[in-house]
Amino acid sequence: MSARAEATATVAEISSDGDSNTAQTQTSRKGFCSARHGLALILHLCTFSIYAQQVSLSIAIPAMVNNTDVPSLPNASTERPPAAASSSRNETLTALKAVAPTYDWSPETQGILLSALNYGSFLASVPSGYVMGVFGVKYLAGGAMIISSVLNVCIPLAADAGVSLLIALRTVQGVAQVMILIGQYSIWVKWAPPLERNQLVTIATSGSLLGSLVVFFGGGFLCQTIGWPYVFYIFGGVGCACSCLWFPLVYNDPVDHPLISTRERDYIVSSLAQQDCIPDWSVPIKAMLKSLPLWGIFVSYFSEHWYFYINLMYTPTFISSVLQVSLTDSGLLSAVLIAVTFICTILGGLLADFLLSRKIFRLIIIRKLFTALGVLFPAVLSVSLSWLRPGLATTVALLVLCFATTSLCQLGALVNFLDIAPRYAGVLRGLLLVFSQTAGAISPTVAGYFISQDSEFGWRNIFLLSAAINILVLVFYLLVSQAEVQDWAKEQTPTHL
């Protein structure tokens, strides 16, 4: 008999004695001192590391590119000339900067380098989800964590060796990173009790915002002081440290975890007893294509990430150009907005689980309500920015509200796939990444086109188009969304005559 079968049998015995509810209640009140919350924290740190590695090149590339020297051979390495220093501190900084080489990369080359991660992620999303769902997360995602971190440390060496090698390295790194991002959803299929799923998932995924925030604050300082290579060394090293935590503490199934208490294990198994989460080699492609609830989630991923990538790429530009704010202040305000999103994501997860555990709303109502709030408020607020042209303080307040309410979608449509098809979480996460990456490739290009055509009305067109896309998709999602496991996602029991 397997460990999970033994755990299920134990739960059945408890239930027959009438003590099931008591055991579940006591276990659910353990709060954050539990194996599942410890797992959420580890996944948070790993997600932090992965997103810090993703953003590292974006922060470092201005320091890596030589924009002042006469163009030379491609990828030619040059040293920055030492400037006359007025103090010993300036002399020290100049010496440190001279150690870091610069390269004659054209804007087109820089664009390819920045996009190389997406090449690997796009190609590997669906296969990684499929393999992860069948073979488990522990060793595949843990190995991918090590590979991504080691490759991040090797980026300075690859840059010296040539652009082609650096592009290849970033592509392989993208494959490794997408396996980790898919794995963090797949693992909750067997670890997250339904009443805590929102909380656990948001704790784990909020590491992406914290990683971006830390690099945004500290990356520029590192480049200006000890040199841009240390951006890659430091965050690659952080990833290696997270790998040391991953292998001894992360397990595919709570019944295999050596440190989990029997009561917590039984609580998790019993809470998931009614859900079919056993992975399967066969994927019902035709049934998925005919599933309207699934298509509602697909298009929601596209629309939400359309808005997300415009915010990510163009918020600093909007603040500095439209509000006439310095680049330093623009960067600080952008970081504040990311911090607000991070905090609201955590609080939103706690609120969603509170509403569900107290039976104030059904799960489907929570999904629809949070999605609607996360779409309508940002749409109205962003359009207001372009039409009203308020002052600096009012604009910052509107942007804060916009980013705060956008985070609510993390508890709505963006996590809904775990409700309707938990056994195919890995495959679906891979497919959803394709939709989000497609939006990420199109929306910044469209936004750049609008701004280049008309700098005054370009922002208005961007916000109007984004609001229209999001509201149309929201209407479709509200009409077709469900929160019950779909028939095609249940185990098919053969019948015999």
C-alpha positions in Angstrom: 0.0 0.0 0.0 1.4 3.4 -0.9 2.0 6.2 1.6 -0.9 8.3 0.3 -3.2 5.3 0.5 -2.2 4.7 4.1 -2.8 8.4 4.9 -6.2 8.2 3.2 -7.1 5.1 5.2 -6.1 6.9 8.4 -8.3 9.8 7.5 -11.2 7.4 6.8 -10.7 5.9 10.3 -10.8 9.4 11.9 -13.8 10.3 9.9 -15.6 7.1 11.0 -15.1 8.1 14.7 -16.7 11.5 14.0 -13.5 13.5 14.8 -12.7 14.5 11.3 -14.0 18.1 11.6 -12.1 18.6 14.9 -8.8 17.4 13.4 -9.2 19.5 10.4 -10.1 22.6 12.4 -7.2 22.2 14.8 -4.8 21.6 11.9 -6.1 24.5 9.9 -5.5 26.8 12.9 -1.8 26.0 13.0 -1.2 29.2 11.0 2.1 29.8 9.4 3.9 27.2 11.6 3.3 24.3 9.2 5.1 22.4 6.6 2.9 23.7 3.8 3.6 27.4 4.8 7.3 26.5 5.0 7.0 25.2 1.5 5.3 28.4 0.4 8.2 30.4 1.8 10.8 28.3 0.0 8.9 28.7 -3.3 8.7 32.4 -2.5 12.5 32.6 -2.2 13.0 30.6 -5.4 10.6 32.7 -7.4 12.3 35.8 -6.0 15.6 34.4 -7.3 14.3 33.6 -10.7 12.7 37.0 -11.3 15.8 38.7 -10.0 17.8 36.8 -12.6 15.3 37.8 -15.3 15.5 41.5 -14.5 19.3 41.5 -14.0 20.2 42.0 -17.6 17.7 44.8 -18.0 19.3 46.7 -15.2 22.9 45.9 -16.2 22.8 46.4 -19.9 23.0 50.2 -19.9 26.4 49.7 -18.0 27.4 46.9 -20.4 27.0 48.9 -23.6 29.5 51.5 -24.8 27.5 54.3 -26.3 30.3 56.8 -26.5 33.2 55.1 -28.3 33.6 54.8 -32.0 32.0 51.5 -33.2 34.5 48.7 -33.5 34.3 45.0 -34.1 31.1 43.3 -32.9 31.3 42.4 -29.2 34.6 44.2 -28.9 35.5 44.7 -25.3 36.7 48.1 -24.2 37.7 49.6 -20.9 36.3 52.8 -19.6 38.9 55.6 -19.4 39.7 56.7 -15.9 38.4 60.1 -15.1 40.1 62.7 -13.0 38.7 62.2 -9.5 38.3 64.9 -6.9 38.4 62.5 -4.0 39.7 59.2 -3.0 36.2 57.7 -3.2 35.8 58.8 -6.8 39.2 57.3 -7.6 38.1 54.0 -6.1 34.8 54.0 -8.0 36.7 54.8 -11.2 39.1 51.9 -10.7 36.2 49.5 -10.0 34.3 50.6 -13.1 37.4 50.1 -15.2 37.4 46.4 -14.4 34.0 45.9 -16.0 34.2 45.8 -19.8 31.7 47.4 -22.2 30.6 46.2 -25.5 29.6 47.7 -28.9 26.1 46.2 -29.1 23.6 47.8 -31.4 20.0 48.4 -30.2 18.8 45.5 -32.3 21.4 43.2 -30.6 20.3 44.5 -27.2 16.7 43.7 -28.0 17.6 40.1 -29.0 19.5 39.6 -25.8 16.7 40.9 -23.6 14.2 38.7 -25.5 16.3 35.5 -25.5 14.8 34.3 -22.2 11.3 34.5 -23.8 12.6 32.3 -26.7 13.4 29.5 -24.4 10.3 30.0 -22.2 8.0 30.0 -25.2 9.4 26.8 -26.7 9.5 24.9 -23.4 6.2 26.0 -21.8 3.9 23.2 -22.9 6.5 20.3 -22.9 7.7 21.4 -19.4 4.2 21.4 -18.0 3.5 18.0 -19.4 6.7 16.4 -18.1 6.4 18.1 -14.7 2.8 16.9 -14.3 3.9 13.3 -14.9 7.3 13.0 -13.2 6.8 15.5 -10.3 8.4 18.8 -9.4 11.1 18.1 -6.9 14.0 17.0 -9.0 13.1 18.6 -12.3 12.4 22.0 -10.9 15.3 21.7 -8.4 17.7 20.8 -11.2 16.4 23.7 -13.3 17.0 26.0 -10.4 20.7 25.0 -10.2 21.1 25.3 -14.0 19.5 28.8 -14.2 21.6 30.1 -11.3 24.9 28.7 -12.6 24.2 30.1 -16.1 23.4 33.5 -14.5 26.9 33.5 -12.9 28.4 32.6 -16.3 26.8 35.6 -18.1 29.8 37.9 -17.8 32.1 35.2 -19.2 29.6 34.5 -22.1 29.4 38.3 -22.8 33.2 38.3 -23.3 33.1 35.2 -25.5 30.6 36.6 -27.9 27.0 37.7 -28.5 26.0 34.3 -30.1 27.1 32.4 -27.0 25.3 34.9 -24.7 22.1 34.5 -26.7 22.3 30.7 -26.5 23.0 30.9 -22.8 20.0 33.1 -22.1 17.8 30.8 -24.2 18.7 27.8 -22.2 18.3 29.8 -19.0 14.7 30.6 -20.2 14.0 26.9 -20.6 15.2 26.3 -17.0 13.3 29.2 -15.5 10.0 28.3 -17.1 10.2 24.8 -15.5 10.5 26.4 -12.1 7.6 28.8 -12.8 5.4 25.9 -13.9 6.5 23.7 -11.0 5.4 26.2 -8.3 1.8 25.8 -9.5 2.0 22.0 -10.0 3.2 21.3 -6.5 0.2 22.9 -4.9 -2.1 20.4 -6.5 -1.2 17.9 -3.7 -0.1 20.4 -1.0 -2.8 23.2 -0.9 -6.1 22.6 1.0 -8.9 24.3 -0.9 -9.5 26.8 1.9 -5.9 27.9 1.9 -5.0 27.7 -1.8 -5.3 31.4 -2.4 -3.1 32.2 0.5 -0.4 29.7 -0.3 -0.2 30.4 -4.0 0.0 34.2 -3.5 2.8 33.8 -0.9 4.8 31.7 -3.3 4.2 33.8 -6.5 4.7 37.2 -4.8 8.4 36.5 -4.8 8.3 37.6 -8.4 7.4 41.2 -7.4 9.9 41.2 -4.5 12.7 40.0 -6.9 12.0 42.7 -9.4 11.8 45.3 -6.6 15.1 44.4 -5.0 17.0 44.4 -8.4 15.3 47.7 -9.3 16.5 49.3 -6.1 20.0 47.6 -5.8 21.0 46.7 -9.3 21.9 50.2 -10.5 23.9 50.8 -7.3 25.9 47.7 -7.9 26.6 48.7 -11.5 27.8 52.1 -10.4 30.0 50.9 -7.5 31.6 47.4 -7.9 30.6 46.8 -11.6 27.8 45.2 -13.6 29.2 41.6 -13.4 28.4 41.5 -9.7 24.7 41.9 -10.5 24.8 38.4 -12.1 27.2 36.9 -9.5 25.1 38.0 -6.5 21.7 36.9 -7.8 23.1 33.8 -9.4 24.6 33.0 -6.0 21.3 33.6 -4.3 19.7 31.1 -6.7 22.4 28.5 -5.8 21.6 29.1 -2.1 17.9 28.5 -2.7 18.7 25.2 -4.4 20.4 24.1 -1.2 17.1 24.6 0.5 15.0 23.1 -2.3 16.3 19.5 -2.3 16.1 18.7 1.4 12.8 20.5 2.1 10.6 20.3 -1.0 8.6 17.1 -1.7 6.1 16.4 -4.4 3.6 14.9 -1.9 3.0 15.7 1.8 2.9 12.0 2.6 6.6 11.8 1.6 7.7 14.7 3.7 9.8 13.5 6.7 9.2 16.6 8.8 5.5 17.0 8.4 3.3 16.1 11.4 0.8 13.3 11.1 -2.1 15.7 11.9 -1.1 18.1 9.2 -0.6 15.3 6.7 -4.0 13.8 7.4 -5.6 17.3 7.1 -4.1 18.0 3.7 -5.0 14.5 2.4 -8.5 14.6 3.7 -9.2 18.1 2.3 -8.1 17.0 -1.1 -9.7 13.6 -1.0 -12.6 14.7 -3.2 -10.3 16.1 -5.9 -8.7 14.0 -8.6 -5.2 15.3 -8.7 -3.3 12.2 -9.9 -1.3 13.1 -13.0 -2.0 11.2 -16.3 0.0 10.6 -19.4 -3.0 11.3 -21.6 -4.2 14.9 -22.1 -7.8 15.4 -23.3 -6.8 18.0 -26.0 -10.2 17.9 -27.8 -12.2 18.3 -24.5 -9.9 21.2 -23.5 -10.5 23.0 -26.8 -14.3 22.7 -26.3 -14.2 23.9 -22.7 -15.6 27.4 -22.4 -14.5 27.9 -18.7 -10.9 27.0 -19.8 -11.1 29.5 -22.7 -12.3 32.1 -20.3 -9.1 31.6 -18.3 -6.9 31.6 -21.5 -8.1 34.9 -22.7 -8.0 36.4 -19.2 -4.3 35.5 -19.0 -3.8 37.3 -22.3 -5.7 40.4 -21.3 -4.2 40.7 -17.8 -0.7 40.3 -19.1 -1.4 42.8 -21.9 -2.0 45.4 -19.2 0.8 44.0 -16.9 3.5 44.3 -19.5 2.5 47.8 -20.5 2.7 48.8 -16.8 6.1 47.0 -16.4 7.7 48.5 -19.5 6.2 52.0 -19.7 5.3 53.2 -16.2 8.7 54.8 -15.7 8.4 56.4 -19.1 4.9 57.7 -18.4 6.0 59.2 -15.0 9.2 60.8 -16.4 7.8 62.1 -19.7 4.2 63.1 -19.0 4.7 64.3 -15.4 8.2 65.8 -16.2 9.8 63.9 -13.3 13.5 63.1 -13.2 14.6 59.6 -14.0 15.8 59.1 -10.4 12.4 60.0 -9.0 10.7 58.1 -11.7 12.6 54.9 -10.8 11.8 55.5 -7.1 8.0 55.9 -7.8 8.0 52.8 -10.0 9.6 50.8 -7.2 7.0 52.1 -4.8 4.2 50.9 -7.2 5.8 47.4 -7.3 6.0 47.3 -3.5 2.3 48.2 -3.2 1.4 45.4 -5.6 3.5 43.0 -3.6 1.8 43.9 -0.3 -1.7 43.8 -1.9 -1.1 40.4 -3.4 -0.4 38.9 0.0 -3.3 40.6 1.7 -5.6 39.7 -1.2 -4.8 36.0 -0.7 -5.6 36.2 3.0 -8.9 38.0 2.3 -10.0 35.4 -0.3 -9.3 32.5 2.0 -11.1 34.3 4.9 -14.2 34.8 2.7 -14.1 31.2 1.6 -13.4 29.6 5.0 -16.2 31.7 6.7 -18.6 30.7 3.8 -19.3 34.3 3.1 -19.0 33.7 -0.6 -18.7 30.5 -2.7 -15.5 29.9 -4.6 -16.9 30.9 -8.0 -18.2 34.2 -6.6 -14.7 35.0 -5.1 -13.1 34.2 -8.5 -15.5 36.5 -10.4 -15.6 39.2 -7.8 -11.8 39.5 -7.5 -11.4 39.4 -11.3 -14.0 42.1 -11.8 -12.4 44.4 -9.3 -9.0 43.7 -10.7 -10.1 44.7 -14.2 -12.7 47.5 -13.7 -10.8 49.7 -11.2 -7.5 49.8 -13.2 -9.4 50.4 -16.5 -11.3 53.4 -15.1 -8.3 54.8 -13.2 -5.9 54.5 -16.2 -8.3 56.1 -18.6 -8.9 58.9 -16.0 -5.1 59.6 -16.1 -5.1 60.2 -19.8 -8.2 62.4 -19.8 -8.0 64.4 -16.6 -4.2 65.0 -16.6 -4.2 65.6 -12.8 -1.2 66.9 -10.8 1.7 64.9 -9.6 0.2 63.9 -6.2 -3.2 62.9 -7.7 -1.5 61.0 -10.5 0.7 59.0 -8.1 -2.4 58.2 -5.9 -4.3 57.0 -9.0 -1.3 54.8 -10.0 -1.1 53.3 -6.6 -4.8 52.4 -6.6 -4.4 51.1 -10.1 -1.5 48.7 -9.2 -3.1 47.7 -5.9 -6.4 46.6 -7.5 -4.7 44.9 -10.4 -3.2 42.4 -8.0 -6.6 41.1 -7.2 -6.7 39.2 -10.5 -4.1 36.9 -9.0 -6.9 35.6 -6.8 -9.4 35.5 -9.7 -9.1 34.2 -13.2 -5.3 33.8 -13.0 -5.5 30.9 -10.4 -8.9 29.5 -11.6 -7.2 26.7 -13.6 -6.3 25.0 -10.3 -10.0 24.8 -9.5 -11.3 23.3 -12.8 -8.5 20.9 -13.7 -6.0 20.2 -10.8 -4.7 17.0 -12.3 -3.6 18.9 -15.5 -2.1 21.9 -13.6 1.3 21.5 -15.2 0.1 21.3 -18.7 -2.4 24.1 -18.3 0.2 26.3 -16.7 2.4 25.8 -19.7 -0.4 26.7 -22.1 -1.2 29.8 -20.1 2.4 30.9 -20.2 2.1 30.9 -24.0 -0.9 33.3 -23.8 0.8 35.6 -21.3 4.1 35.6 -23.3 2.2 36.4 -26.5 0.6 39.4 -24.8 4.0 40.4 -23.6 5.4 40.4 -27.1 2.5 42.3 -28.6 1.5 45.0 -26.1 4.8 46.8 -25.7 5.2 47.0 -29.4 1.7 48.4 -29.8 2.3 50.9 -27.0 5.5 52.1 -28.6 3.8 52.6 -31.9 1.0 54.8 -30.4 3.6 56.9 -28.5 5.8 57.3 -31.6 2.7 58.4 -33.7 1.4 61.0 -31.3 3.2 61.7 -28.0 0.3 63.7 -26.6 -2.6 61.4 -27.4 -0.6 58.2 -27.6 -1.0 57.5 -23.9 -4.7 58.0 -24.1 -4.9 55.5 -27.0 -2.9 53.0 -25.0 -5.1 53.2 -21.9 -8.3 53.1 -24.0 -7.2 50.1 -26.0 -6.1 48.2 -22.8 -9.3 49.1 -21.0 -11.4 47.9 -24.0 -9.6 44.6 -24.2 -9.8 43.9 -20.5 -13.5 44.7 -20.2 -14.5 42.6 -23.2 -12.5 39.7 -21.8 -14.0 40.2 -18.4 -17.5 40.0 -19.7 -16.7 36.7 -21.4 -15.0 35.3 -18.3 -18.0 36.2 -16.1 -20.3 34.5 -18.4 -18.4 31.2 -18.8 -16.3 30.8 -15.7 -16.7 27.9 -13.3 -14.9 26.7 -10.1 -15.8 23.0 -10.2 -13.6 20.3 -11.6 -14.6 19.7 -15.2 -15.7 16.3 -16.4 -12.8 16.1 -18.8 -10.4 16.7 -15.9 -11.7 13.8 -13.9 -10.4 10.3 -14.0 -12.3 8.2 -16.5 -13.4 5.0 -14.9 -13.9 2.2 -17.5 -17.2 0.4 -17.5 -17.7 -3.2 -18.5 -20.8 -4.9 -19.7 
